[in-house]
Amino acid sequence: MTDKTVDCEVSNGVARIILNRPTVNALNLEMIQGVVAAFEIAGDDDGIRAIVLTSAVSKAFSAGLDLNILLGKSEEKVRELLQELYVRLYDTQYNLGKPSIAAVGGAARGGGMTMAISCDVILAGQSATFGYPEIDAGVIPAIHFTHLPRIVGRHRAFELLFSGRSFGAEEAYRLGLVSRIVADEETGFPRASNGRNICCKISCRDAPRPRCIYAPKRP
């Protein structure tokens, strides 16, 4: 365990990083640091061949940043939180050296979307929902505009970010945000069939490491 809101389990060469801050996994600084630290530890462990990011909270992957924690904070504190989520997390994924999978069950919003998209593969439960609601809180979602257009295209990204609307797994799949849709009960890993298949092949001791997917994750 790296943090009381972040659990980490390892089985058969696969690490599971589990978000666990009820009721919606709202992200605070300590939680983000716990996730990043768990990725770093798993990345440095030669016995781990693949990493899964998932949630222990029913119907929620992550609701994004905990706005109550941000209120009244100094500019330095806010900058530190954003640095961890939008810079250090991506730097860690960039240098991970092994594939990462986000298993999204329930709601993923804002910063929760950022965590999921930082991974190489996203599996979504059938009832999973996604969205960027920052605009509804009066915040310009400029950071998301640096990566979302590369995935869905500039015009679609603009509409998603500046409408603030939520959308389901089917639309996320059509947009290219999601790799595959699975039954809701399969997002809890290691039960997820597609993710299990990927992880088993990668974590097999005798299997060659797929170096092509270790390529830089930045454009």
Residue pairs with C-beta under 8 A, 6 or more apart in sequence:
1 7
1 8
2 8
2 34
2 35
2 37
2 38
2 41
3 30
3 31
3 33
3 34
3 37
5 19
5 20
5 21
5 25
5 28
5 30
5 31
5 34
6 17
6 18
6 19
6 20
6 31
6 34
6 35
6 38
7 16
7 17
7 18
7 20
7 56
8 15
8 16
8 17
8 18
8 38
8 41
8 42
9 15
9 16
9 18
10 16
10 42
10 45
10 47
10 48
11 190
12 190
12 199
12 200
12 203
13 47
13 48
13 49
13 50
13 199
13 202
13 203
13 204
13 205
14 48
14 49
14 50
14 51
14 52
14 190
14 199
14 203
15 38
15 42
15 45
15 48
15 50
15 51
15 52
16 51
16 52
16 54
16 189
16 190
17 35
17 38
17 39
17 42
17 51
17 52
17 53
17 54
18 54
18 55
18 56
19 25
19 31
19 35
19 53
19 54
19 55
19 56
19 57
19 61
19 62
20 55
20 56
20 57
21 27
21 28
21 31
21 57
22 57
23 57
23 60
24 57
24 60
24 62
24 63
24 107
25 31
25 55
25 57
25 60
25 61
25 62
25 63
25 112
26 62
26 63
26 64
26 65
26 66
26 67
26 68
26 69
27 62
27 64
27 65
27 66
27 85
27 111
27 112
27 115
28 66
28 69
28 81
29 69
29 77
29 80
29 81
29 84
32 81
32 84
32 85
32 89
32 111
33 84
35 53
35 89
35 115
36 84
36 88
36 89
36 92
39 51
39 89
39 92
39 93
39 96
39 100
40 92
42 48
42 51
42 98
43 51
43 92
43 95
43 96
43 97
43 98
48 98
48 203
49 98
49 199
49 202
49 203
49 204
49 209
50 98
50 99
50 100
50 101
50 198
50 199
50 202
50 203
51 96
51 98
51 99
51 100
51 101
52 100
52 101
52 102
52 103
52 189
52 190
52 195
52 199
53 100
53 101
53 102
53 103
53 115
53 116
53 119
54 61
54 102
54 103
54 104
54 105
54 187
54 188
54 189
55 61
55 62
55 103
55 104
55 105
55 106
55 187
57 106
58 106
59 105
59 106
59 107
59 127
60 106
60 107
61 102
61 104
61 105
61 106
61 107
61 108
61 112
61 116
61 128
62 107
62 108
62 109
62 111
62 112
62 115
63 107
63 109
63 110
63 112
64 109
64 110
64 111
64 112
64 113
64 133
64 134
65 81
65 85
65 110
65 111
67 137
70 78
70 81
82 143
85 111
85 114
85 115
86 114
86 143
89 114
89 115
89 118
90 118
90 217
90 218
93 100
93 118
93 119
93 217
94 216
94 217
94 218
96 214
97 214
98 202
98 209
98 214
99 120
99 121
99 198
99 202
99 210
99 213
99 214
100 118
100 119
100 120
100 121
101 119
101 120
101 121
101 122
101 123
101 195
101 198
101 199
102 115
102 116
102 117
102 118
102 119
102 121
102 122
102 123
103 123
103 187
103 188
103 189
103 192
103 195
104 116
104 122
104 123
104 124
104 125
104 128
104 130
104 178
104 187
105 125
105 127
105 128
105 184
105 187
105 188
106 125
106 127
106 128
106 129
107 128
107 129
107 130
107 131
107 166
108 116
108 128
108 129
108 130
108 131
109 130
109 131
109 132
109 133
109 166
110 131
110 132
110 133
110 134
110 141
113 130
113 131
113 132
113 144
114 143
114 144
116 122
117 147
117 148
117 151
117 177
118 217
120 213
120 217
121 179
121 180
121 195
121 198
122 177
122 178
122 179
123 178
123 179
123 180
123 181
123 182
123 186
123 187
123 192
123 194
123 195
124 130
124 169
124 172
124 173
124 178
124 180
124 181
124 182
124 187
125 169
125 181
125 182
125 183
125 184
125 185
125 186
125 187
126 169
126 181
126 182
126 183
126 184
127 168
127 169
127 184
128 168
128 169
128 172
128 184
128 187
129 166
129 167
129 168
129 169
130 166
130 167
130 168
130 169
130 172
130 177
131 160
131 164
131 165
131 166
131 167
132 141
132 144
132 148
132 160
132 161
132 164
133 164
133 166
134 140
134 141
134 144
134 161
134 164
135 141
135 161
135 162
135 163
135 164
136 164
141 161
141 162
144 157
144 161
145 157
145 158
145 161
148 157
148 160
148 161
149 157
149 158
150 219
151 157
151 175
151 176
151 177
152 160
152 175
152 176
152 177
156 175
160 167
169 178
169 181
170 181
172 178
173 180
173 181
179 194
180 194
182 192
182 193
182 194
182 195
185 191
186 192
186 193
189 195
189 196
190 196
190 199
201 207
202 209
202 210
